[in-house]
Every structure is written in structure tokens, then in C-alpha cells.
Amino acid sequence: MSEAPYRYNAALADEIERRWQRRWDEEGTFHADNPVGALHGGEESAAPADASAKSYIMDMFPYPSGSGLHVGHPLGYIATDVVARHHRMLGRNVLYTMGYDAFGLPAEQYAVQTGTHPRVTTEANVANMRRQLHRLGLSHDARRSLATTDPAFVKWTQWIFLRIFDSWYDPEAPNADGVTGRARPIAELREELRTGAVDPFALAARQGLELPAEWAGRTAAEVPAASDAEISRLADAFRLTYISETPVNWCAGLGTVLANEEVTADGRSERGNFPVFTRRLRQWNMRITAYADRLIDDLDRVDWPESIRAMQRNWIGRSEGAEVRFALAGSAEGSFDVFTTRVDTLFGATFTVLSPEHPLLEDPSALPAAWPEGTKDAWTGGAATPREAVTAYQVRAAALGAEERTAEDREKTGVFTGWFAVNPMDGREVPVFTADYVLTGYGTGAIMAVPAEDERDFAFAERFELPVIRTVRPPEDFAGGAWTGDGEKINSASADLDLNGLGKEEAKARATAFATERGFGRARTTYRLRDWLFSRQRYWGEPFPIVYDPADPQTPIPLPESLLPVDLPEVADFSPKTFDPEDRDTEPQTPLSRAEDWVEVELDLGEGPKTYLRETNTMPQWAGSSWYHLRYIDPTEDEVLVRPENEEYWLGPQGEGAVGGVDLYVGGVEHAVLHLLYARFWHKVLFDRGDVSSQEPFHRLFNQGYIQAFAYTDSRGVHVPAEEVVAEEDGTFTYRGEPVTQEYGKMGKSLKNSVTPDDMYEEYGADTLRVYEMSMGPLDLSRPWETRSVVGSQRFLQRLWRLVVDEESGELLVSEDPADRDTLRATHRAIDGVGRDMAGMQFNTAIAKLIELVNHLTKAGVSPRAAIEPLVLMVAPLAPHLAEELWSRLGHDGGISREPFPTADPELLKADAVTCVVQVKGKVRHRVEVDPEISESDLEALVLAEPRVQELLAGQTVRKVIVRAPKIVNIVV
């Protein structure tokens, strides 16, 4: 039997969808008008003057992989498209587009393997992904689409880098919130140094910065008389972007420095599984730590999930405590600082620990030549001298990653340095160890160990036979070990200070004051956050807009804006030079360093034509994603970063105390920390410098769940194609007749369980895929993909189609007759419920309500226009192609995208009547049908007038009438 000629099937869906997509493209249906500039709509502009009538909606943009999309990728994209389409129907001007995070390691790896230029593969991947997303019907404004590799985008990425390079953080300068601290131009710092308005030594101490060596031993009074060159170098030490000898993850086997996220828990590279060593290299950094407090405090001013805010707070890791100086016994100058949040426990410090990378240990020859008296065998690591022990231990520690070094269940290791330090609280000498559970990147890279009140220190003390002194009284039933709870102070007194009997907070305050008074400590706030390592030894990234004078190769020279963008050179070899994976003492040699014609460049930077050397590192992939929300606003602007009128319209604060930002930003939780933190940092610098009016880049954040899929392995443990697996009646699964085991995991090529959108378009159509993904469950939860279930969404759309179109003739079935009351009530209840669900991004329940209405109309066998038109309008954000087609067949010419979303008639939402229970002497004696909106006084009068009630009350006195309209009337007699 042949299929009806006008049935809504995959072939018809394909024809409808492609036709409407062409029309949307031709008519610019989804263009969003800017207030000014190239994307202003002129006199016919749809941009409302009131910025509250706009919506800026963004997805975290994708990396254009060569394998394209699978059906798990578009989940968030479909959701934002539904929101964007709904908001247009609410009359808003909607900015919604898509970009591509196109720099990065995968394209470079592919180039190394194949010799194909990364730009060629990247552009091909972008084109494929654009095609797949366009076919999905996403309502992007294509004029605003971008890739981070576009020269016009690179120019402004480099410009922002220079803006940050030109800035320093003044902790005393008032900012927009009436508190202190903001970025200022470096020229203003130079001027204030010249006039003596700034004490650079105090400022450096406050910010934990090192001044140039030429200023050692000098005072603030000498600064105004210094030379211009000295003043300039002094100011350079405070730049927000700077070069330093930085501890990095060096992977000799790959020939590059790796970010922390590129290193596995066992201290090896994610790519290649090579050893990764911690060592110091000359690298670019960004002083994100200057913004630590604002990055934490402003989390309370954005509409983000609390779990994400907690992750950012933990990553920044603000701790308030004290910095305490320990002097090395027998040394006139040797000392080290520790940071502690519990300075009141200093009386219980029985040893100290330096990280293996601590500066005091950089030169092993500075260590004692022999083990001092009192050294225990357990402390030596089997070495003959402290120098041998520490050197061997440093090599072992360098091969471990931070996670492995700090794992709580790992046995503590370490060696004695041969030094003793003086406990400044009571003068006791305590041994100084080095141990890998102390990291250079956190605090000062040294700790005072109080084993009685810290579990890691207790484990170390047990392992190395060290004393334990309790300074906090544990409860009577305490079983032993480290007590980390509260309690009164004990064993905490000297001739000059007595903390015994005090509580924690008072003891901390007194101990901090005592340490400050005696000069061995000070109150201090520390952060887990480290400055942002901004160098990569790679080819496929943004070049730095920096050159160096060969006569002074240590001083970076920023290029003027007129020379931007700095383009990548053409090279034959895209890979950095690799080395013996076990050789930690090698030096990076970047791909750009081999492009000699590019590295050496003749420029006139104000002193006449001269030869300069370019920076040969590139920026990390995070750079482009830190500001792309601004480029979407003004994608064609070439004179300024973004036109102020456009930025304020789309991102500006709305209301007192607001911080502004994108109205809705949707993406995965995996970017909860680094991307969001970096973008917030860049945006705040730009705010401080007056380039933007908004203090935060993203006002509302929503983390979507993931689509996962079942995968199957055969008896060998090898994955087999999931689409070829047969589900047997007994609940087992087979592949080509052989049993296989089902597992549940992330969709991808490796598990052979990927399903591409192209397959779904061909078999069902894009609208069916959209409806299925939105109906699978709450958007913020992960859910399993089931291809067999997609047909349910197709059947829903087919039932909707049959309400409007005759499958045999193609004729319109809609009636102009008035709808009956039951149908009108069902329609307006759906309008009310779907509208609320749309506002709450609860698309699965919205679809359920639409299915319920379609089923009502199908069962009733009616298709009145009064019900069908609102139904099609409600479906439009979810299945836009089908809705457009039905709207056109209903006789409308203008398209459905900007038609008003239907509103419910309050009268039709009311129930016709509700049952009121009448109680007499506490027993139900009567029931009456009443108006659900009836007032208490009217209900009382109505019930007392009921003949049956009067009969029940005959001969009795009514003492009280208790009314709970409209459900209960209780008569007390």
C-alpha cells in the first residue's frame, strides 16, 4: 500500500525545511539591529530604543572538529534557539549567532601528521559545522558569525592583549562600585612614580611583586630622581601582562609547555603520555590575581548556578590568615615565610616543610655538607648527605603531577634538608624537610607543620618519627590522631604570650597581633589562584603583538594598533622541536622561531627604521573565547573594539546595582572555571579602562546536561557499532548473532555509538530531531540517546500536520466555525502552561502540554482556527519549519518568526465550577457547586440559603461559620 502523497514524512520534511531555510536567509529573518553602525537597520530598524526589550543569547562556541557534530552536540544549541525564537515572538530584538573557537592543538596536530596547513583543515571543519547547524534550523544572525582565526578577530584579540599590557592595578583607586581597586594606564603610574605620589616598594609588597634588581637596597625617596629608563623599568614590574621566570609544566617529549588541564593525574601529557616536569622558563603571564577579590565578590551579582559559583570561589581560594617568617638556625640571613590560617597553633609547630621547588633549595650546594647531630635514619632517604638526599628527591618529585603529589591516600614522602628553623613563637628549633605534598604554586611554597591539628602533617609526623604537640583541646571521647575541630587553647603559652583557655577567633587575633608587634609575622590574605600562564610553544595560535630590540632582548616592545593584526607566517614544519622525553633540562624551540624571515622584521616605531625580533610564542586557545561576546555585537567594526552605544545596548547594566552582561549564556559545566574566569578577568580590565559599560560578560549562565548513549562490547572487549546491535526479547543484546555487553557512556567515535545529525535529518527531518532532544527530559540533566524513540516525536508532528492538512489531497482542513468551550479551554490552558514552561526553559513539559492539546483535537475530530493558530504559534520555537509551513497554509504571508506568541484568556482558565463541602458539627452533610472565584461572604450566604442546609440547621443556633472559599464551609451550632 503506497503512502499518502501529502503525509508529513522525512522527504516532505526535507523539502519544507530547506525551502524555509532559503527564505530565512534571503529575507534576513533573524538579523538583529544595532542602535548604530553597520548593522543598524536604518529608519526601519527593529532595534527598540529601550534596551530592556532586547535579548542577547549565546552558546559556548564549539571547536570545529574534523569529525563534525554528533547528536549530543546540538542539545544546548537547540535550547538557545528555542529561547531566541520565543523571545522574538515576545517582541524582543534578539542577538543570537554562532562562532568557532578555531585556534588550538587538534588542528596543529593534524597539520604535523599530514602536512596540511591548519588553516585549510580548520576552514573546512568550520564550513562543515556551519552546514550542519544551518540544516538544524538555528536562527543565527549569519552576519555576526565569526571564527577566532579570522584576521579581523585576531586584530582585536591582539589589541586587548596590548590594552592589558598597558595597564597596572591600583589597589587604592576608586572604582564604579565605590570601593577601591581598578586598572589604570601604565603611563599614569610612570607619572606618579616621577612625582613621588606612589611608593613602589609598599605597592610591590602589597601585591607580592618583585621589583627590578637595580632597585635592591634603594628607597622610595630615591624614585623621583631616577632616570626615565629606571622609572620605565620600575613601572613595567606592575604591568598586568608581564614576562617572568615561571614554574611551568615542561614536556620535552612534545617540545612544549602544557597547561595544567593538559597534564594527567600521574604527571604525564594527555597527548603522547610523556613525562611532564616542573621547571622555570621565561613565559608570558597575566596578573589575574590582582582581580581575585572582585572575581569572588562579583559572583554574588550574577545569575549563575550556585554550584558553578562555588567552583570558582574554590579555584580562586581566598584564605585569610597570617604570614610568618622562620629563620634558619645558625644563619644570619637564611629564612623562609609560611602562610597559615591558624597562627594560633604556632606553638604546636614541630617541623616545617619546603616544596622541592622552593628557591632555598635551588642550589643544593647551599645545604649542609653532612647530616647534623640529631638526624634520624628515617629522615635521610638513604643518602649520605643532605645535598644528595634533596637532589635525588627533587628529581623524583618533578616527575609527579600536582594531583598525585597531594592525593590524601598517598603515603607521605620527604627528606630532611639538614637545616633547622627557629619557631618564632617560643624559640624552639624544628627540622626543615622537603616533601612533595607541598606545592610551590600555593601559598609561599612552605608550611609550618602542626601534626596535632592537621591530618596530612600527622601522617608525615608518624612516618618520620616527629613529635606531636596539641594546641587545641579535643573532646573527651576523641580516639587519637589529628583533631581538626574547635576547642579551647592548650599548650599555647610563653613568657610573653598566653593563649591558653581562649577560643579560636580570639586566639588568632592575639597571635596575629603578637607576631606583627614582634616583627616575625603580619596579617595576610592569600589566594589559591595563580597568575595566568599565557605562552604556548605552538604554531596555530594568535601571535603576540610584541617585538624586541636585539640590543635589549629582555624588554618587550608593544606594536602600535596600526600594525595589527600580526599574522602567522607560512611555515613548512608546524611542530615544535621535541627532545628525549626524560631530559628535563631542555629548552623550548617553537615553530615560529624557525621562520627567520618573519622573526626578524624592519619597523619604524618612532626611532627610524630598525630591525626588531618578534615574539615566537603564541597565545593560548583561551584568548579568543575570553572576548568573543563583544565581537558578536560589532563584527564589522574596525575603528574601535566595540561601539559604546552598541555595547551598552546589548550588555549594559539594567537597574541599580546591576553588572550587565549577556542575558543568557548556555554551555557545559566543563568550562565552569577556566574559560569563565578568564573571560571575566578580561572583561573587568576593559571595564576599568572605559572600553565597556558592563562589569561582567555573562549575566545569566545555564549549564545544560549531556546526551549520552549506550555502547556495546563483544567477547574480546572490542566496541561494535551500536546501530547494528539487536535488542533480544529476553533483555540481552547481540551483534551479528553473537552476544554483546551493554555499557553507558559519552557519545563518540571511540565507543562506536555516535549518531550524526545528518543521519537524523535524512531519516526524520530537523524538526523531529529538535522536538526529540527538547522532550528527552529537563535541560540541565544528562539523558540517554535512543534512536528508536525519535519516531515518537515524528508521530506527534504528523498528528499536528493531519489536523491542518489532508494527507490525500493536501487541502486545508481547518474550520472557520467557532470552537466549542471544551476546545477553547484546552487551548488556553495549553497557552498558559506552555508560556510558563518556555519562560523557565522547561521545554520537555511544554512539549507534553502541546501533545496533550494535539491529542484533544485529534480525539474530538475538530480543527477550528481558534485552536489551530495558537497551537501552530506555540510549536514555532520548537519545530520552526513545520510551523512556518502550516502558518503559510493557514493564509498568512509574513512568516511566523515575529508573530506574537499567544496569550491566554483568563476567563477560559477558570474552572466552570468547584464542589464546596458543607460541614455541620464537623461532619460532611452537604455539597454544592460554586463559582471558583466566589468570595467568602458570598459563599457563606449561598450555603446558608441552601434548602438542605436550612433543614439541617432547623431548631439549632448557629454559633460560628468558618469559610474557606471556595472549597469548605464549616457550620458550628
N, C-alpha and C positions, 0 to 999 in steps of 0.2 A: 504494500500500500504506500503510495507516494505521499510525501509530506505536504501539508497545506502550503500554497505558494506564498502566503504572507505571514507565515509563522516567524516569530522572533527567535532566530537560531544564530549560530556563530557566523554564518555567511551574511545574514542580514545585519547583524550587529557590526560586522566589519565594514560593510558598506556605509551604514549610518555614521559610525564613529569617524571614519576617515573623511567623510563629507563635511561633518560639522567641524572637525579639526581644521580643515582647509578654510572654512568660512571664518572661524575664530581668528586664524592667522591673517586672513585678508582684511578683516574689519578691525583688527587690533582690539578685540573684545576685552582683553584683560590688561590693557595699558592703564597704568596708574599715573595720574598727572602730578607733577611737582608744582609748587607755588611759583617758582621762577626757573629760568634757564631753558636748556634744550628740550627737556621733557615736560615743559609747561604746555598745557593744551590750548593756549590762546584764549580768545573770548568764549569759546565753547568748553573751557576747562571743566572737568568733573571734580577737580580738587576743591572740596569745601573750604571756606575760609577758616572755619572752626576746626582746629586740629583734633578735637575730641571726636570728630566724625570721620576719622581715618583709622585704619588698622595696618600695622606693619607686622607681617607674619613671615617667619623664617624657619628653614630646616638647617640643621648642621650639615654643611655641604659635603658631598662624598669625594673620595679619591677615585678617579676614573680608572678602574681596574680593567685589564685586558679581557677578563672573563665576563665582563658586563654584569648586569643585575641578576639576582635570583629573586623569587617572590617574597623573601624575607626583607629585602632592602626597602621596598616602597611603603611599608606599613606606616611609617611616620609621614611620608610624603603625601600619601592619600589623605591622611588625617588633616594635615595642614591645608590641603586643597579643599576639603570639605568645609573647614572653617573659613577659608578665604571666599569660597563661593557663597556660603551662608551670609557672611558679612557684607558682600556686595548686594545681596538681596535685602539687607537691612539698611541700605542706602549709604554705606561707607565707601570711602576711597581706599582701596586695598593695594598695598605694595607687597607683591608676592612674586618671587623669582627663584632661580637656582644657579649656583656657581659650582666650580670644580676645583678642588684642592690639588692642583696638578703637579707641583714640585714634589720631590721626595725620593726615597730609596728604591721602591719597586721598579720604577721606570729606569733608574740608573742601573740597577742590577740586570734588567733585561738588555739594556744597551751594552753592558760589559759582556754578556753572554753571546749576543748576536751581532754586535757591531752596528746595530740600528740606532740612529740618533734618538735620544729620549724625547725630543720634541715631536718626532714623527709618530712614535707609538702613543705618546700622550694625546696628541691631537686626534688620532684615530680612535682612541678609547673614549675621549670626550664626545666625539661625534656619535659613537655607538650608544653611549649612555643618554645623550640628548634625544636620540631617536626613540629609545625605549621609554623614556619618561614622557615624551611628547605623545607617544601612542597610548599612554595611560590616561591622557586627557587632563593632565595637570594644567591649571590655569595660570601659568607663569607669564610674567611680562618679559617676553624674549629680548626686548631692547636692553634690559638690565642684567642679562646673564653675563657671566664672566668666567675666566679661568685665572688662577693666580700666576700663570706663566705668561699672560698677555703683557706685552711691553708697557702698555698704558697702566696696568695694575702694578707691575714691578716698579715703575717710576715712583708711585706714591708709597709703596712699601719702603723703598729706599728713602723717600722724603721723611717718613715717620721715624725711621731709624735715625736720621740726621737731627730730627726735632728732639728726640730723646737724648741724643749725644750732646746737643746744645743746651741741655737742662741740668740743673742741680736741685736737690731737695732742701728747701729752707724750713727747718722744723719750727721756726718762730714766725713765719709769715702767715697772716690770717687767710683762711680760705672761705669759700662760699657759705659754709655751714657755721661760720662764726667761731670755729676752733682753729688751731694753728697747724701749719704744715702744708706746703704745696711746692710744686716745681716752679722754678724761675729760670730765665735765660742765664747762661754762663757768663755773658758779658756783665750782667749786674753783679755777679759775685766778684769778678775781677775788679770792678769799680769799688765795691765795698771793702775788698782787701786793701786796695790802694789808699782809701780814706781811713782805714782802721776801724770801720764800722762792724766788721766781723772778726772774731778771734778764731782763726782756722784750727788752732790746737784744741780749743774747747769743742768746736764743731766736730772735728775728727774724732775726738774721744767719745762724744755723744753718739756718733753714728758708727763707731767701731772701724774707722778707716785708718789706713797708713798714709802718712804724708811722705813726699819725696825725701830720699836720704839726705839731700843737701840742706834740709831743714832740721836735721837732728841737732839737738842742743841749743837751738835758737828759740827766741820768744816772740810772742805776738807783737811786742813793741817794735821789733825789727822789720815787720812785714811792710808797712807803708814806704819804707825807704828802699825796698828791694827793687831789682831791675824788672823791666817789663817781662823778660823771659822767665824770671823766677816767679813772678806773680802768675804768669800764664800756666806754668807747670804746677804751681800750688792749686790753682783753680781746677786744673784737669783732674786732680785727685778726687774731686767731688762730683764729677760727671755721672749722670745716671747710666750712661753706656761707657764702658771702660775696658782696658786690656789689663790682665793680671796673670801672674803665675798661679794657675788654678788647679786644685786636685780634680782630675778627670778620670773617666773610665777609658783607658787606652787599650785597644785591641790590635796587637801587632799583626795577627793573622789576617785582619781585614784592612789594616793600614789606616784606621780611623778612630776618632774619639766617639764613644757611644753615649747617648743619653741614658739615664737610669732605667727608663722603661724599655730599653733595648738590651738590658742585661738580665739573664735568668737568675733565679734564686741561688743557684750554685756557682755564681760568679763567672758565667760564660756567655758568649754572644748568642743572641737569639738566632742570628743568621750565621751558620757555619760551625757553631758550637766550639769557638776558640776561647782560650783563656782571656780574661779581662783583668787588667792590672790598674791599681790606683797609683797615679803619678802626677806630678805637677808639670803643666805645659802652659805656654803663653796663649791665652784664649780671650775672646770677646765675652763680656758679661753684661747683663743688665741689672741695675740695682733695684730689683723688685722689692727687696727687703725694706727699702725706705717707705714703702706703702703698706707695710704689714698691718699696722693698726687700722688704717682706712679700709683695707681689704677685708678685715674681720668685721669691723663695726658696721660697715655698709651692707653686710649680708642681711641685717635686720630690716633693710629698707627696700628689698626686692621680694617679689612674689615667686619664691623658689621652694621646691620640696625641702622639708626640714632635714631629711637625710643627706641631701646634697650640701646644704649649708654646713651641716656637721662635718662632712668630709673635708670641706675647705677649711673650716676652723682647725681641724686636726692637722691638716697639711701645713698650715701656717704655724700652728703650735706655739701660741703665745704663753709664756710662763713668767710669772713674777716671783722674784727671789733676790738673791744676793750673789755678787761675785767676790770670791775670797782668794787672797794670794797666799800660796805656800812657798816659803823659802827653802832652798836645798840646804841641808845641814852641812856646815863647814864651808859654805860657799858665800862669798861676799856679794855676788851678783845673781847667781842662778836662782830662778824662781819660776813658778807657773801659776796660772789662775784657774780656778774651778768655778762653775756656776751651780748653785743649789737652790731649790725652792724651800729647803728646810735647814736654814742656817742654824736653827736652834738645836740641831742634832750634832753639831760640830764636835761636842765633847765625846761623841761616840765614834768619830772617825779613827779607825785603827790602821788604815793603809790608804794609799792613793794609787790611781791608775792613769797612765797616759795612753792615748791611742798609738798604734805602731807608726802612724804618720806624723806624730807630734813634732813641731820644729825642734824641740830639745833633743830629739833622737835622730835628726837628720845626719849628724856627724858622729858615727859610733866611736871615733877616737876621743870624743869628749867624755865618754863614760869611764868609770873606774877600770884600771887595768887588771884588778884582781877582786875576788869576792871579799867583801868586808866581813869583819867579825859579826857573828850572829846570823849569817846566811844559812838557811835550812836547805837540805838537799832537794826538797820539793820545789824550791824556787828557781833552780838553775837551768832547768830544761836539759840537764846532762852536759852542759857546756862548761869549758874550763874557765872562761872569764865572762863578765857581763857583756863585753863587746861582742864576743862570739854568740852569746845567747840571744841578744837583742837583734843582731843582724840576721841570724837564721830565722828568728820568729817573724821579722818584718817580711821576709820572702814568703813565708807560709801565709801570712795574713793578706798579702797583696793578691793572692790567687783566689780569695774568697769574696763573694758579694756581700753587700750590706745586710740583706735579709738572712743569709746563712750565719753571718757573724753575730747577729742579735737575736737569733732564734732562742726562745725561752727554754726549750727542752734540750738544748745542746750543752754538752759538758764544757765547763769553763776552762779555758787555757790561758797561759800567760807566762812571763818570766820576770824575775827581779832585775831591775836596771843597775843595781849596785849602789843606788842613791838612797838616802833617807831625807825626808822632808820634815819640817817643824810644824806641828799642829799649832796654828797661831792662837787658838783659844786657851791652851793650857801649857804649851811649850814641849809636849811630848814629841819624840822623834818617831816617825812612822815610815815603813818601807814604801818605795815608789816602784810600782810594777808597770809593765806594758801588757795590754790584753786587747784582743781584737773585738771584744764586745763594746768597747768604747770607740766611737767614730769621730773622725776629725770634723766632719760636716755638721755635727750637732753640738751646741754649746761652745765650750772652749777646747774640746778635744781632750779634756782631762776631768777626772771626777775625784771627789773625796768619798771614800767608801765607808758606809755606816752599816755594817752587816746585820746589826740587830734590827734595823728598820727597813731593809731593802732585800728582796728575795735574791736578786742576781748577786749582790755583794755577799750575802750569806753563803750562797753556793760557792762563790770564789774563796771565801774565808775557810770554809770546810775543806775545800780541795787543797789549799795551800797552808793549812795549819796556822791561821791568823786569829788573833783574839777578837772577841765579841763583847762590846760594852753597850748595855741597854740605856737609852736616854728617855724612853717613853715606857711608862708602866703598863704592861699588858694585863688583860683580865685574869682573874684567879684561875679560871679553867683553861688558860692558854696552854697548848700542848708542846710548845717549843718551836724553834726556828725563828724566822723574821716576823716581827709584829708590825704591820703596816697601818694599823688603825690609830685612833686617837687615844689619848691618855695623859695623865699628869706627868710633868717632867721629873726625872730621877737622874742621879749620877751626873748632874749638869751644873757644877759649881767650881769656881776657882777663887783665889784671893780677891779678885776684882769684880767677879760677876757671879750671881747666884740665880739660876733659873728654876731650881727645884720647886715643885708644887704648882707651877704655872700651867695654864692651858696652852695649846699650840699657838694661837694667834698672838697672845701677849708675849710668849717666849720668843717668837720670831721677831717681833718688833724690837724687843730689848736686845736680842743678839745682833740684829742688823745695826741698831744704833751704837752698840759697843764696838762692833767691827769698824764702823765708819769713824768713830771717835779715835780709835787706836790706829787707824790708817791701814789696816790689812783687808778691808772689805768695803763694799758700797752696795746700796740697793740697785737692782738692775732688772730690766725685763728682757728676756731672750725669746728667740723665735726658732722654731724648727725649720722654717722656710730659709732656703739658701738663695743667693743671687742666681739669676737665670743664665746658665751656660749657653751662649748664643753662637758658638762657632761649630761648623761641621767641615770635615776634611773631605768634601764631596764636590761633584761637578753640578749635579742637577738641583740647583737652589739659587736663590737670589744673590748676586754678587754684592759685596759691601761697597758703598759709595765712598771709599776711603783710599787714599794713596799715601805714600811715604816718600820723604826726601831721602835719597841714598846716603846723604851726609848725616842724617839723623833718623835711622830706620826704626827707632823705638817710638816716635811721636806720630800718631795718626793725624792726617790732614783731611778734613771733610771736603767733598766736592761741592761746588755750587749747584743750585737747582737747575741751572741752565744746561748742565752736563748730564742730567738724568734723563732716561734710565741708563745705567751701566749694564750693557748687555753681556751675556755669556759669549766667550769666544768659541769658534768652531775648533774642536779637538778630535784627534783620531782615537785617543785612548781615554775612556771615561772613568777608569778605575784608579783609586789611589794606590800608591806603591805599598805592597804587602811585604811582611817580614816573617822570620821564623816565629811561629806563634808563641814560643816560650821565651822570646827575647823581649823583656820589658823595657830595656834601655834604648830602644829605637826611637826615631823622630819622625813625625808625620811628613809626608811629601804628597801634597794634594794634586789632583789632576790639573787644576788651574796653574800651578807653579810651572808646569811643563810648557804652557802656552807663552813662550818668551816674548813673542811679538805683541801680545796683549798685556803681559805683566809690565813691560817697560813702555811707558807712554809719555809723549811730549805734550805738556799742557801749559797754558798761561794762567796761573792762579793769582796774578797780581804782581808778580816779580819778573815778568817777561817769560818767554818760552823756556821751560826747563824739563828735564827728564825726571819722571817720578816712577815709583814702583807701586803697582796695585796690590791690594789685599787679596790673598789667594785662598782664603777660606770662604765658605758660603754660609748664608743664613739657614737656620733650621726650618723644617716644614711648618712649624708653629707660626712663623711670621705672617704669612698670608691670611691664616684663619684668625689672626688677632684683630683684624680691622675690616674684613670684607663686608660687614654690615653697613659700614659707611660708604663703601664704593657702590653698593646697590642703589643708594639714594641718588648719587650723581655719577653714573657710569661713563658719561661722556665728558665730564669736566676735566679741563687740562690746566686751568689757571690757578685753582686752589684745590685743597684736599676735598672739600665739600662746600657747597654754597651755604652760608649761615642760615638763610631763610628756609632752605630745604631740610637741613639737619634739624633745625628747631621744630619744623612742622612734623617730621616723622619720628624724631627721638626726644624732643624736648619734654621737660617735666610738666606734668598735668596736675597742678594743685600744690598747695602749701606743703613743703617738706618732701615733695616727690623728687626722685632722682632721674626720671626719664628712662629711655631705653626702648628696645624692640618690644612690641606689645605681646608677642608670643614667639618663643624660641623652642623648637622641638628637636630632640635628639637623644642619643643613647647615654646611659649612665656612665659608660666607659670614659666619657670626656668630662666627668664631673669636676675634676681637679685642674689638670694642667691647661687644657685649652681655655676653659672658662676663666681661670686665674690669670693667664697671660693676656687674654682679651680685656679683662677688667683693668689690668695694670696699664696697658697701652692707652685705653680709653681715658683713664684718670689723668695720665700725663697730658693728653691732648686737651682735656677739660681745664687743667691747671694753666695751660699755655693759651687758653682762649680760643682753641680751634673748634670746640664743640660746646653745646649748651647743656648736654646731658652728662650726669656723673657716672652712670652705669650703662654698659652696652645692651644688656638684656633685662628688661623689667620682669617679664614672666617667663619661667622655664618649666617645660613639661618633658619628663622622660618617658618615652614610650617603651613598652616591653619588646620582646623579640618573637619572631616566628621561628620555631624550631621544627625539627622533622624527625621521623623515625628513620633509622638506618639499619642495615642488616648485614650480618657476617656469616660466612659459611663455616664449615668444619675446620678450615685452616686458619680462621680468624681474619679472612680477607673480606673487605666490603664488596657487596654485589649491588648492581643497580636497583635502587629502591622501587622504581616504577615497574620493574619486571617481577617483583615479588608477589606471590599469590597468598591471600589470607584463606586458610582452610577452615572448614566448618567446625573443627574441634578446637579452634583458637590458636593453632600453630601456623607457621609460615614456611613456604617453600619457594625455592628458586630453581627453575628448570627441573622440578621434581625432587630436588634434594632439600632437606630441612635446613633452615637458617635461623639465626637468633636475632631477635629484635632488640634494638637499643634506641635511646633517645638522646639527640644531641643537636648541635648547631648545624644549620643547613650549610653545605659547602661541597666543593668538588672532591675533597679528600674522602668524605663519607659516602660519596656517590648517591646523595639524596637531594641534590639541587633540583629545583623546578624553576624554569626561566619564565619571566612574564610573557615572552614571545610565544611559548607553548600555550599559555592560558589565553592570550589574545586569539590565537588560531582556533582553539577548541571551544572557547566560550564567549570571547569578547572582553574588552577592557572594563565595561560597566559591571559585568558579573564578577570579575576579579576584585574590583573596588568594593562592591557590596559584600562579597565574602570576607575580605580582610577586615572590614569595619564591623562585621557581625560576629566575629570569632570570640569576642569577649571584651572586657574592659581594656581600654587602650594602654594603660600603664602596666598591664600584666603580660607575661610571655604566654604563648599558646602554641599547640602543635598544629602543623600543617597537615591537612587531609585532602588530597586531590579529589577523592571520591565524594567529599562533602560539598565541593564547589557547585555541583549540579543543583543543590537546594537553592542557592542564590539565583541561579539561572531560572529556575521554575517560578520563583517569586516575580522576577521581571517579566517572564512570559505571561503570568496571570495578569499583571498590570497592563501589558500590551493588549491582551484579549479584552480587557474592559473598554478599550478605546478603539481598537482596530479589528475588523472582521478578518480572520486568518484566511478565509477562502477568497473573498472579493477585495480585501484591502479597504473597504468602505468604513467611514466613521460610524461608530456605534453609540456615540454619546447622545443622550436625550436632552432636549431643552425643557422637558417637563419639570415642575418643582420636585425637589427631593422630599421624601416623607420624613417625619420628625425623627424616627429612629436613625435614619441615614445621616441627617444633619447633625444629630447629637454625636454619633460615632465619628463623623468627620471633624467636628470642632474639638472633641476630646483628643483626637489624634493631633490636631494642630497645636493644642495647648501642651500636650506631653512631648511632642517632637521638638517644639520650640525650646522647652526647658532642657531637654536632653542635648540639643545642639549647643546651647549656651554652656553646658557643663562638659562638653566633649564626650558624652556618653552615647556614642554612635551605635553601639550594639543594641541598646534599649530603644533608641529612636527607630532603628530598622524593625525591631519587634513590633512596635506600635504601627508602623506602616504596613507590615504584613497583616496585622490584625484588621486594619481598615480594608485592605485589598480582599481579605477573606470575607469580610462582612458584605462588601459589594458583590463579590462573586456568588456568595450563597443567596443573596437577595435577588440576584439576576438583574440588577439595575446599574445604569451608568449615567446618572444625572450630572450635568455640567457643574452644578453647585458642589458636588463632591469630587468629581474627577479633576477639575482645575486645581483646587487646593492640594489634592493628592500629588499631582504632577509637580507642582511647585515645591512641595516638601521633599520629593525624591530628587530634585535637581542637583543639590550639592553632592549627593551620593552617587547617582547614576546620570551624569550630566548629558551624555549623548542621547540616551533614550528619552530623557525629559525634554531636550530640545526638539527631538523629532515629534514627540506627542504634542508638545505645545504648538508646533507649527501646524500639525494636522488638526488641531483644535481651532485653527483660524487666525493665529497670531503671527505677525510678520517680524517683529523686532528681536526675536530671540529671548530666551528665558533668563539669561545670566544676571540681568539687572532688574528683573521683575520683583516687586515687593514680596517678601516672604509672608504667607498668610497669617492673619491674626484671628484668634478665637473669639467668638461671640459669648460674652459671659453668661447670657441668658441660656444658651444652649449647653453650658457646662453644669447647670444646676440639675439635680435630680428632680423628677416630677413631684415626688412625694416621698416622705420617710415615715416609718412607723414609730409613733410615740407610745411608750409603755406607761400605763397609768397604774400606780401602786396605791393601795389603801391598806393601812395598818401593816405596811411592809410587804404585802403580797400583791403580785400582779393580778389585777382584776379586770383590766380592760385595755384595748389598743385602739389607736385612732391614727389615720393617715393625715399628715400635716405638711405644709409648705416647709422645705428645708431651711428657708430664710426667716421663719416666723420668730417674732420677738418673744421674750419670756412673759411679758404681760399679756400679749395676745394669746399665747399658748395656754396660760392659766385660765383665761376667760373662756376659751374654746372648750377646754376639758371640763370645767365646772358646769358648762351648759349642756354637756352630753347627757341625753336621757338616761343612759345606763349608769353614768356616774351619779346622777341625781338619785336614782333608785338605790344605789349602794350607800349613799350618804343619808338616806331618809331617817329622820329621828335622831341623828347624831350631830354633834357640834364640831365644826372644822376648826382645829386649833392652829394649824400651820399648813401652808402649801409650799413645797420645795420644788422649784422648776429648774431643769437643766435642758434648755431648748436645744435642738428640737426632739431629743430622744426620751426624756424621762420627766414625769410629773409624779411626785410622791405626796400624798394627802395624809396628814396626821390628824386623827379625830379623837 
